[in-house]
Amino acid sequence: MLIRPATRTDLPTVKMLWNRMIRDTTSTFTSIEKTDEALEQLLLERADRFLVAEENGKCSGFVTWGSFRAGDGYVRTAEHSIITEKAGQGTGRALMESALRVAHQQGIHVMVAGIGHENPPAVAFHQKLGFAKVGRLPQVGYKNGRWHDLILMSRITQTP
């Protein structure tokens, strides 16, 4: 498996993976699917913060990170999105370990994960990578006619 910066040729797979998650899960609270234009803009804005996993010549997952909150006091804190084609294959771990390493090199001190409460596998995944639960925001997301809690997790990037 190769972890590398995302390119425009990866965007159709990124779009498919992201939109499947938007449509089929409450892992994200948005219901607005990603467009080609939005992903191209995201790639331009985050060229150095957008990695993909390549297996057998194909993109099998991605991770991207950006600002946690507006304001200069948060410039060293980032929030990430990670999506893989299949869970439990090591792709997510490889992507996240690479993202943490690159983010640390970029001066990011803390990486944050916002995880829907109906996604215990994502919580367990992040815990295995050294993330700690730091909060729960009740009923901050609304999707599919229901309110959803958001679990916040974080990790100092230079921690092994």
Secondary structure, 3 states (H helix, E strand, C coil): CEEEECCHHHHHHHHHHHHHHHHHCCCCCCCCCCCHHHHHHHHHHCCCCEEEEEECCEEEEEEEEEECCCCHHHCCEEEEEEEECCCCCCHHHHHHHHHHHHHHHCCCCEEEEEEECCCHHHHHHHHHCCCEEEEEEEEEEEECCEEEEEEEEEEECCCC
